[in-house]
């Protein structure tokens, strides 16, 4: 059997070549469904996030290890490089927005804040039935405005789409963060946490020791621990371990690699150590997890 991992779909190359190098792509859900299918198997978009807006019908959405089932209107936000699969009812209307990760980063930089729940780094699911009408209406209105811009070749079309995209992100942040506790973070804390998160994403395979990240950030362990616990409510070591566990779960769920290959891929030279690490943090052996979560 093939050991291919999750396919990377580039909308601008695999679907709409007219937007091969575009920062943003917007289209009707039905049009993409005609091309890719309503029952979309696990895939990812390496450099792009996606926002699916479902207007009616039942939807099953799997984003990494998170499963969502909704009835009626719903919005699903999938961060870049995150495996996801979904099933929508035949003829269910909606829209799909695909945006380059650089737009997210630029938005966060201007926003000058960072959610305590790391929003925009994690998937978001919003169901219309769980929101008040005045909360859902702005989200629906923004998608309609985006569709209007997408259909017509007007002056400043891209600028209008990117502005509406940022407005949509603000609405998602407001709604997803509405019930979260509020914390005040200094600009320096936000910058440090963001830099740490980026370092983990880039180096988690070869660098698993907290001391390396502290040296790279020129910060002591106590200070980094304080910042991570304040902003994300977890220790920096748990963030590093969590990223390794997430990748391990992806490989176990979506590839045919054996345990030794997975261990080496994740930078563990001793497969037995990797198995002990996985069991310690999940209470399951890698083989047990694979049997339970296998997607194919």
N, C-alpha and C positions, 0 to 999 in steps of 0.2 A: 504493500500500500504506500501511497505517496506520503511524504512527511511535510508537505506544504502546510504552512501556517495559514492564518486568516488572510484572505485576499484583500489587497489595498485597492480601493476603487477611487479613481480620480475622475470626478464628474466632468471636468473640462476636457479630459482625454477619452474616457470610456463612454460618455453619454452625449455631451454637447461641445463639440470641438470649437465652436465659435467663441467659447469662453475658456480656452485652454490655459491662459495665463491670468484670468480674472481673479480678483480678490473676493468676489461675491457672486453667487449664482442663486437664482430663485425660480421656482417653477411649481406648477400644480402637482399635487400628490398623484392624481390619476395619470398624468402624462408620464411621470417616472415609473409608476406601477405598470403601465403598459409595456415599458422597456425592460424593467428589472423583475417585475412580478410583485404581487401583493404579499406573498409569503417569502420575505427576503431573508436568506440565510446569513449566518454570521459573517461580517465583513468590517472593514474600518476605512477611515480616510486619514492618511498619515499626517497631513498638514492642515486639515480642515475640520472645523466643528460643524455640527448640523443641528438644526432646530426643525422638528416635525410638528406641524399644527394639524390636528385631526378635528374636523368639525362635527361629525356624527359617527355613530357606530361603535362596535366593540373593538378594542385594540389590545394586542399582546406585544409588549416591548421588552427586550432583554438587552441591557447595557452592562457589559462585563458580567459581574456576578449579581447584578441587580435586576429583578424581574418586576414589571409593572403591568397590571391589567386595568383598563379603564373602560367606562361606558359613557358614550357621549363625547363632548368636546374635551380635548386634551392637548397639552404641549409637552414635547420631550426634547430636552437639550442634551446633546452628546458631545463631550469634549473631543478635541483632536486626538487621533491615534488610539481611540477607544473602541474595542470590538462591540458591535451591536447587531441585533437581529430583530425583526418585527413582523407581525401579521395583522393586516387590516382587512376589514370586510370588503367584499366586492362593491365597487362603486362608491365607497366612502370618500367624501370630498375632503380636501385640505391642501396644504402647501408644504413645501420642503425648502428650507433655506440652508445653503452651504456657504460658509465664510472661512477665509484663511485665518490661521491662528494668530497672525500678526495683527489682525484687527482686534482680537481679544486683548492681546498684550498692550496695544496702544490705548485701548479703552481703559484698562486697569491703571495704566500709568497716569492717565488724565484724571481718573476718578480719585486717585491718591488715597485709596483705602483698600482694605483686604478683609473679606468676610471671615468671621470666626469659624465658619464651616467650610472654608476654602471653596466657596461657590465659584463656578466657572472652571474649576479644576475637577469637579465631580459632576455626575449626571444630575439632571433635574427633571422631575415629572410633576406637572400641574394638571389636575383634573377639574373641569368646569364645575362638576357637581359639588366639589368641596370648597368652591369660592363663591363669594357674593357676586351678584350681577354687575355691580359697579367695579369689581376687581377684574372680572373676565372681559368686560367690554373693551377696555383699552388695548388688551392683547389682540383681540379679534380685529379691532380697527386698524392696528399697525400692519397686520398681515394684509388686509385689504388695500391699504395705501401702498404697500410694497408691490402687490400684484399690479396695481395701476401704473406704478413707475416702470415695472419690468416690461409691461406690454408695449409701451410707447418709447420712441426714440426722441426724448426731450433733452434740452440743454441741462447739463449738470446731473445727468441720470445717475452716474456712479456715486456722486457726492450725496445725492438724495437717498439712494439705497443704503449707503454706509451710515448716514445720519439716522435713518429709520431703524437700522440694525442696532445702533447704540441705544436708541430709545427703547427698543424691544428688550435688550439686555437689562436696562434699568428696571423695566417692569418685572422681568423674571427675578431679578435680585430682590426687589421689594416683596414680591409674593412668596418666594422661597425662603426669604430671611425674616418674614413677618413674625414668626413665633420663636425665633432664636433669641437668646439673651444678648443684650447689648454690652459691648466692651469698648473702651476708649484705647486706641492704639496710637503711639507716636509714629511720625513719618519714618523715623529710623528703624523702629521695630518692624514696620510693614516692609520696608526695603530689605532688611536682613532676612525676614522670613521668606520673602519672594526669591531672593538670591539662593537661600538654602534649598528651597523647593526645586529650583531650576538645576542646581548642582546634583541633587538626588536623582532627578529625572535623567540627567546626562551621564552620571557616573555610578549608578547603583550596582551595576554588574561587577565592576572592578574595584570599587571602593565601598566597603561595608563598615568601616570603623569610624566612629563619631569624631575621633581626633583628627582625621584627615579633613573633614568638612570644617571643623573649627579652625584649623590652620589655613585652609583656603579662604575662609571668611575673616580671618584675623580676629577671632572672638574666642573667649574661653567657654568651656562646656557649661558652666553654671548660667552664664548669660544666654546662650543659645537655648538651653533647657527652659529658662524663664520665658523667653519670647515664644517658643513653640507651644508651651503649655498655655500661655495667655491667649494666643491667637487661635490655635487649633485644638486646644485641650488635650494634646498628646505630647509625649516626649519626642525629641528629635530621633532618638534611637528607634522608637516605634514607627516613625515615619519612614526611616530607612528600611527597617524590616518589612513594613507594610508594602513598600514598593516591590521588594523582592518576592514577597508572597503573592502579590497580585500578578506578577509576571509568571510565577510558577503555576498559578491557577489557570492562567490563560493557556500556557503550553500544555498542561495536563488536559484541559478541556477541548482544545482545538487542534492539537497535533498528534501525530503517531510516534513522536520521539519516546524512546525508553527513558527510564529514570536516570540512568547514567548520562545520557545525552543532555537531558534537561539540567542536571546538576552542573555539567561543564558549561552549558550555554549561559547559565546564571552566575558563573564564576566560582562555583564550589568544586574544588579539586577532589574532595572526598565525598562521593555520593551518599555514603552512610551518614555523614554529618548533615548533608542537605536533608535527608529523610528525617533525622532527629529534629532538625530546625523546623521543618514543616509540621511535624506532629506536635511539637511544643506549642506552636502558635495556632493550630487549627483543631487539635484533638483528633486528627485523622491522619492516616498514613497517605502518602501521595497516591498509592494504588487505590485506596478506598475513595479518595476524593475523585479520582478519574472515573471509577465505576459509577459514582453518583452523579457526576456533572458532565459526562461525555456528551458532546453535541453531535457527533457523527460516528 
